[in-house]
Structures are given as structure tokens and as C-alpha cells.
């Protein structure tokens, strides 16, 4: 997968980033909502309507895909695609760079 293809999705919104990282392992919609709220320390709460619209969009963009789950469970499971994983990596690098630049500026301001 070309990084240029993955980079075309950047920058991600907070909600999209949290949704993608929630799919580190396959989850159904309610599990995604719970995990996003947990990993964001409650800063991001996604309602069902918003989530399912986002999942549909991410699926069309080929960042996530539906996977087969337990045959007795009607809930749809979603997981990351390779492209979705690439997007997470690039967004992490982008955010890490921003944090480092911010640290450097703050250090220089404190030294003055």
C-alpha cells in the first residue's frame, strides 16, 4: 500500500482516529462506542447514528471491513484493513511530530 494513498486521509478528526484505533481487534458497534469513550478518557462519546454513518464511510474508503463473527450473534463486527493500519501509523507520526515541535517551542520560551 502506498503511503501517499494513506496520507490522503490525513489529518484525521479526533473521532475518526479514536474509531480506527478502537478497531485494533474486531468489534461490533456498541463495543466501538465503549472503547472510544474509554481510550479517550471520556472526551469522545459517539452516538449510534454518528457511529454507523462513520462506519459506513470508513468501509467505503476501505479503511475498515466487516468480518464474520459468531454465527449466533447478529451484530456486525468491524476490523481494520491494511490501509486503515497505514493511516493510523501515519497519523501517529504526524501527531508525534506536532508534539515534538510544541515541546521544542515551549522549552525555548521557558529558557528566555
LINNORUR-V67508 format. One record per run of one state. SS is the DSSP state (hx for helix, st for strand, lp for the rest). FROM is the first residue (numbers start at 0). LEN is the number of residues. If there is no record, write none. Layout:
((SS | FROM | LEN) (SS | FROM | LEN))
This chain:
((lp | 0 | 2) (hx | 2 | 5) (lp | 7 | 6) (hx | 13 | 9) (lp | 22 | 4) (st | 26 | 2) (hx | 28 | 11) (lp | 39 | 8) (hx | 47 | 13) (lp | 60 | 3) (st | 63 | 4) (lp | 67 | 9) (st | 76 | 4) (lp | 80 | 1) (hx | 81 | 30) (lp | 111 | 1))
